[in-house]
C-alpha cells in the first residue's frame, strides 16, 4: 500500500463498540531506514537514511596498478560533482579499495593514492564551498563481493564517495508517463496487464506485469502475477529470491529494474535489517500454484527520477525472465 494519508487526532471507535481505555496502550512506532541499491558496470549506488554512496569502478577510473585518472573518469566525476553540489551536507568521504590480489604492501598505498586522486579531481569540479573532504585507503579490506570470482574482484576494486543525499525537489510524482493510481483490486475483479512474458522454465509459467507506479515520494511499486499454464503443481517459493540465507525466509526479493539508459540495475528495497520490501513466502503466500492458478506479488524500488522506462528482471532459480520497456507511470 502506498500514498496512505497520515491523519491527526483520535481514532474513531468501531460502530457499536466502546474500547476499554484502561486496557489499551500504544507503543512507539518502529521506523527503519530504507536501503536502496543500484548496480552497474561503471558505478553502483547505495542510499541509506540520509546518505548516498557512489561506488566507482577502479577498472574504469584507473589503469592496472596505477593511480592516474583515465579520460572516462572525468565524465563520471563531473556527474558526481553535480550531485555533491546539490547535497545539503558539508562532508565528502572518499575511500579507496582493492581486491585481495597481491599483498598489503602494494594494495594499501595504491588504494590511498587512488582515493587522493579522486579527492583532488572532485575539489576542482565541485562548485559548492565550505565542504570538508576526507580521503582514506583501505587496501583489500571490506570487500563488497567474494574475491573468489573475477566479477567479485572487479566489484571490490573501487573508490567509494559518500555524502549527504541530494534533496529531490518534487512535490508531485515525476519521471514517468501519465497514468492513474496504483494497482487496485477487489474480489471478483481483474488485474490490469501492462506487459507480459514467460518465465524461463519448462513448466509453462506466464508472468504479467500488472503495474509499475511511482508515488509522490519517488518510490516505485511493482505488482506482477505468475500463472501456471502447465499440467502440474509448481512450488515457486525461493525461485524469485536473491539470497535464501536471509533470516526472513524466502521472498520475491531477487526482482530488479534495469534502467538501460543509465546502465543501472535497481534492486528491491530492504530495510537496515536486510528485510525485503516485497512479498514474503514465509507464510505460504501463494507459493504453490496448481494448474490454472495464479499468484500475485509486489516489490518496492527507488529508481532515479530520470528512469521512465525499465526492464523488469524476474529471476527463476538460476535463470531469469526479462520483460523489456515497461513504462513507469
C-alpha angles and dihedrals in degrees: 000000000000137000093026112169117238108222132203133230132028123333112250114242121249109268110267094016132095117199120226101236090193091067100037126088133159122222124214113277117249111231114187127193115249120232117213121191132185122178128204140160096248098031143355130208132214127185125188128163106324099337134091123200122194114197109203118199110246088209088065097040099045145022118249111298091351134116099203112113117244125230090255090056090067094064094044093049092046090058090045090050090055090055092049089051088058094046118109092212131093101212129075118188121199118191125183124206139178134195121256095265111121122001140294092261087068103026099050099056091039091056090048094051092048093050090049092049091054091047092052093050094045091052089058093048104040112085097191114103131213095047126144116214120205118186128180140162124226104180112211094339123122100021116197092206137023114281090217093092135050090240092050092050090048091055092047092056097082150122113227120205116195126190140145110294113261114249114248105218102207126124095184133038113282139166097064145072121279113274146144132265125307119287111295129187138182130188109285092018130119125238118231121251115223098165137352139209146152129256112238099252142094095249099083098243112170121200126206127190105219097183146345108196133174115209129206092273094054096256115139119211120203119199117187139168133213118204124195106223092168133095099249138059114264125203106211098178108125093011093101098040129114097202123018090188093071110116091229090074129231117346142160088256097125093073114109141177118232117208100197095187092057093034091230129134110208115212126213111273120257133185123244089271092058095253112149121238090223143080114310124207093201091110098039094264102181093317094139115058116191120202108295094013126122135204123203120208138178140210134185125220139171109211122172116279088247091065105097102150124032143170113246109222116198116183120217111190104301096344134057144213117231118202105192133214100009111170121230109226 
